[in-house]
Amino acid sequence: MHVTGTHFTDRTDAGRRLAARLAHLGGPDTVVVALPRGGVPVAAEVATALGAPLDICVIRKLGVPFQPELGMGAIGEDGVRVLNEQVIRLAGIGDDQLAEVERRERAELERRARRYRGGRPPTDLRGRTVIVVDDGVATGSTAHAACRIVRARGAARVVLAVPVAPGDWTDRLAGVADEFVCVGTPSPFFAIGEFYGDFAQTGDEEVLRLLAEALDGRAPGPVGVDRELVLPAVGVRLAGRLTVPAAARGIVVFAHGSGSGRRSPRNRHVARHLNHSGLATLLFDLLTEAEEPDRRKVFDVGLLGDRLTAVAERLSALDETRGLPLGLFGASTGAAAALHTAAALGPAVGAVVSRGGRPDLAGPDVLGRVLAPTLLVVGGLDGTVIDLNRRALARLHCESELVVVPHAGHLFEEPGTLDQVAELAGDWFRRHLAPPGAGADPAPPTS
């Protein structure tokens, strides 16, 4: 059983909760250093909360050959090497086996360091407080190596901070850091991933994006408003998160599907991209916590659509969003709800985007009444849903387009595919959502 408070929606959620434990470390001399790849989304949230620069410390775990997830040591930049002699002995690893694993991991370490840094030198750590962040600690080898590296680079104070770790983690790492910070130390502890709802592998593209945002001072803003709120909708009150960049040119309301909610990591990924391109976003729960287990309501498109419509109409009463052109982004069954709202509100909706959606569930009558330009995005490996989207496309009488993202599955978990969705959605909304009195961006020429 997990201890209360130590289960995270995803790495972004973990980073925000970890940042709350680190508020006392904010200041001009603080630097946040992430362990790529999984530690970068966590560290990005910490760096944003503290207003601190974000850098990386490239470490590679030395996994036991027949059980790679079990670390027998780690290597890092600057030639750092940490071995867990107990694991090596118990696993019966010989010198030749260890050398082969180290050779392979050293080559990958150098490749990642070149790609992530892009020729930039590491941040100067001399005399500064350095917070080393990963998505969790298991054996502690990689964290040990990272702390040694930042100490060797001149850090005056080293803080090791992770969302989750075994109960004895500070004993294992005694002496490598000046301070240890952790959100939770649950027991029993078998693997870091068991404490995350979404522990999908972090891709190189996400690492590069987060580092670029931090370098540009854009992580994850700039925003004029970023707050939680509660919205009334058809007899219920629904929780949401509103993010409005300075000089926003429109707002996109997200309709989640299949029981997902405002913390959906995929929709939040797309929302951040839209925020950076000048669009406000509202992510909210279509169902209350009490309703989520009811599968009938999860697939009740009429109910979801009515609630989405009520929330969309409510935006005109909020000071932050009044007068902003409205777009809708739907995923899975949420796509049908978005089209339901587009049909109900007519010209008040400027554009609709569906990601891996089921627009067919909206029904032919609703599809025929949609006026808003509609983009359907489907993964190339999602054969059945591609066919359903083609059928829905044939029933739309508005400007519409179907884009199939190659090598992507239903959830767009493959490296780079979700970034393609974000780019497609951003382009579509920027083209079709124009502030009052302004023309929309011209559509690109068609071949």
N, C-alpha and C positions, 0 to 999 in steps of 0.2 A: 504494500500500500504506500502511496506517495504521501509525504507530509504536506499538510495544507500550506499553500503559498510557494511551493517549489515546482509547480507545473506551469510551463510557459506556452503561449500560443505559437510563437516562433521566435527567431533570434531578435527581431525588432522589439517585440514585447519584453524579452529578457533584458535587452539593452536599456530600455526605459526604466525597468524596475531596478536594475543594477545602478543606473545613474542616480536614482533617488538615495542610494546608500553612500554616494560619493560626493554629495553636494559640498561637504566641508573642504574638499580639495580644489575647488575652483579658484583660479587666480592666474595672473599673467605668466607665472613660471611653470605651469603645469602642461605636460604633453601626454596625449593618449597614444599608446602603441598597441596595435592589434596583431594577433597571430592569424595570418591568412590560412585558409580562406574563411572558415566558419566564424572566427572571432571578429571579422571586419564589420558585419552588420550590427553586432553587439556594441563594438567600440564606437561606431559612427553615432549611435544614440548617446553614448556617454560623452563623446567629444562635443556634440551639439548642446547637450544640457549644461556642460561646464564652460562652453565657449572656448574650448582648447583646440590646438592643432591636432590633427590625426596623422599618424605615420604607421608603418608596418615593421615587423621583425619577422623575417622569413625563417621558419623552422620546419624541419621535416622529421616526422616520427620514424623511428626504425622499428618496423613491425616484425614480429616473429614470422618467418617465412610461411609456415603452415597455418598461421592465425594472425593475419596482418593487423587486425584491430587491437591486438595486444602489444603494447609498446615495450621493447626491450632497451629503449634509449631514444635519443634524439640528436640531431645535428642542426646547426644554425649558421647564420652569417658570421663572418670574422673567424671561421674555423672552429667554432665552439662545438664540443662533443660531450654528451652526457650519456652514460650507460647505466642500466639497471642490472647490476650483477646478479641479483637474486632471480630475476626473470630469465636471464641468459642461462644461468645454471639449471634452473628447474625445467626449462624447455630443451636443454641439451644442445644449445647452439654452439657450433664450432667456430674457430677463427675465420675459416674460409667462407662460411655462410654469412657471418657478420660483415665481412669485408664486401661481399657481393651486394648485400642489402644497402650498405652504406654508399657504395659506388653508384648504385641506381638512384638513391634518394639525393645524393649530392648533385647529380646532373639535373634532377627536377628542381631542386632548391635554386640552383643558379639560373635555370630558365625562368622560374617565377620571379626571382629578384629582378632580373632584367626587364621582364614584362611589366611588373607592377610599378617599378620605380621610373621606367621610361627615361633613364639617363639622369634622373634627379638624384642628388646625394641625400643620404639620410638626414633627418632633422637633427640639429645640434642639441644634444641632451646635456651638455656640460652644466653642472650646477642646478639642474632643474628637477622638479618632482615628476617622475614618469609613472603613469598608470598602465601596467601591462594587462591587456584584456583578451580573454578567450571565451568561447561559448561554454566552457566547462573544464573541469579537471578530472582525469581518471587516474592514471598512474602518476602523473605529475612531471614526466620527463620533458615534455615540450615547454611547459611553463618554467621549469628549472633552467633550461637552456636560454629561454628568452630573457629571464631576469639576469642571467650572467652576462648576456650581450649588452643590455642597456646599462648595467653597472660598469662594464668595461668601457662603454662610450661616454662615461663621465656623469651619469645620473647621480644627483646628490641624495635622492630618496626614491626608493622603488616600492611601488604599491602593486600587489598582484590582486586583480579583481575578476571574479567569474560569477555567473549566475548560479551555478550548481556544482557541488563537489562532494566527495565522500566525507564522513565525519572526521577522519584523521588526516585531512589534507594539509593542515598547518604543521602537523608533526612530520609528515613526509617532506615538506618543503621548508622546514625550519632553517633559518639563516639565509635563505636566498632572497627574501624581501623584507622590507622594514614594516610593512603593514599588509594584512590580508583582509579582503572584503568579499563576502559571498552572500547571495540572497538566501540560499537554503542548502542544508546538508542532510538530505533525506536518508533514511535507512529502511530497508536495504538499498544498496547502490550497486548496480551492475554495469550500466552504460549511460553516458551523457544523454543520448538520444531518447531514452525512455521518459525523460522529463520535459520533452517538447512535443506539442501537438503536431508541428510541422518541422521536421529536422532534415528536409531535403538538402542535398549538397549545394553549397554556395559556389556559383560558377565564377570563372575569371571575369566575365563581363560585369557581374554585379560588384566584384571587388574593385575593378577599374572605375566603374561609375561612382561608387561611394568615395573613393580616394580623390577623384577629379572634383566632386562636389565639395569635399572638405578643402581641397587646395584652392578652389575658387571662392570659398567662404559661403557656399550655398547649401550647406547641409542642415536639415533638409528644407530650407526656405529658399529665397527670403519670403516671409509671410507677414501679412498684416494681422491676420487672425488665425489662431490654431487652438480650438477649444472643443471640449465635450459639451453636448447639449441634449435636451430631451424634447421630442416633438410629438404633439398630439396627432393621432391619425385613426379615425373611424373607431372611436371608443377605447383606444389603447394609447399608451405613451411609449414611444420608441427611442432608444438611445442612439446617438450618432456622434460623429466627429466632423466638424466643419473646419476646413482650411482655406483661407482666402489670401492669395498673394497680394502684394501691393499693386494697385492699378490692374486688378483682374479684368479680363475681357469677356468672361462668361463663367458659368458654373455648371459642373457635371455632377449629377446625382447618380450614385451607384446602386444598382439593384442586384443583390447577391442571390445565389440560387442554391437549391438542395440543402437548405438548413444552414448555410454559411452566414456570416455576419460582418459587422463593420471591421473586425480584426482579420479578415481574410488576407493572408500575406500576398496573394497574387493581385488582388484588387488594390491593396495598398501600394504595391510596386508600381502599378499603372498610375495610381493617383499621384504619387510623388513626381512621376514624369510630367503629368499634366500641370501640377503646381509649378514646376520649373519652367514650363512653357507659358505661364501667365494665366492659367485657368484655376478657378476655385473648385473645390471638391467637397461633396458631402457623402460620407460613408455611414450608413445606419443599418440597424437591425430591422428587417421586415417582420420578424416575429419576436414576441417576448420570450424570456427564458422559460416560462411555464409552457409556452406553445411549441417550442423547438422539438420536443420528442414526438409530436403529433405529425406523422408522415402525411396525413391527409391535408394538413394546412401547408406543409412544405410544397406540395404540388397543386395547391389551390390558386391558380393563376388569377382568377377574379379577385380573390381576397388580397393577394400580394399587389396586384395592379391598383386596386382601390386605395390601399395604404400608400403606395408610391405616389399616386396622384395627389392625395391629401398632403403629403410631405412636400411635394414639388410646389403645390399652390402656397404652402405655408412660407416658402422662401421669400415671397414678395413682401412679407410683413417683417422680415428681419433687416435691420439697418445694414448689415454687412453684405447682403446679397440682393437687396431691392434694386430692380432694374437690370440685373445681369441676364443676358441671354441664357437660355436653359438647354442643356444637353443631358442625355440619359445613357448610361453605360450598364449593360446587363450581362450577367454570366449565368450559364446553365438555365434553370427555370426563370431566373431573374430577367433574362432577355425577353421572354414572353410578357413578363410584368411590365418591362420598359415599353414594349410596343402597345400594350393595353393602355398605358398612360399617354403615350404619344397619340393614340387614336382619340382618347378622351379629351385631351387638351388642345388638339389641332395645331394651329399655327403658333401657339405659345411654346411649343417644343421645337428647337432649332435643328437638332441632330440626334441620332441614335447610333450607338455602336454595340454590337453583340460579340462577346468572347466565348467561343466554345458553347454557344447558346442553343436553346431549343425554341426558336421563334415560331415553329410550327404549332407549339402548344397554345399560342395566342388565338388560333382559330382563323378560318378564312374571312369571316366578317370583320374582325378586328384588323387583320392585315390589310384588307382592302380600304380601310379608312385612315391609314397612317399617311400623314402628309410630310413628315420630317425626313430629310435625307438619311438613309439607313445603310450602315456598313456592317456586314456579317463577316466575322473572322473565325476560321475553323482550322484546326490542325490537320496536316496532310495525312496523319496516321489514324484519324478519327472518321473512318469510312462511313459508318451509319449516320453520324451527325452531319457529315458533308451532304449526304443525300437528303436529309431532312431540311437542311438549310437551303438547298437548291429548290425544293418544293415550296418552301416559304417565300423565297425570292420571286418565284413565278407569280405569287399572289399579291405582291407589293406593287402599287401603282405610283409610288413616289420615286424620286431619284434613289437608286439602290445599287449596291455592289457586293459581291462575294469574293473574299480574298482567302485563299488556302495557303497557310504557312507550311512550307516543306519540312518534313522530319519532325513535326510537332504532334504530340498526343493530345488527348482531350483537355488535360490540365496545363499544357504548355510548360512542362517541367524540364524539357530538354534544354541544354545550354543555349542561351541567346534567343530562344523562341519567344519568351515573355517580353523581352526588350523589343522584338519586332512588333508584337501586339501594341505595346505602349507607343511606339513610333507611329503606327498606322492610326491608332485612336487619336493621338495628338494632332496629326495632320488633318484628319477628318473634322475634328472639332474646331480647329483653327480656321479651316476653310469655311465652315458653315455657321459658326457662332460669331456674330459681329456685334459690337456695342451699338446702342441706338445712334443713328446718324452716321454710322461708318459702314463701309462696304466690306463684305467678307473677302478673305484672301482669294485671289483668283485661282481657279482650279488649274492644276498642271495640264499641259497639253496631252492629249491622248494619241496613242500611236495608231 
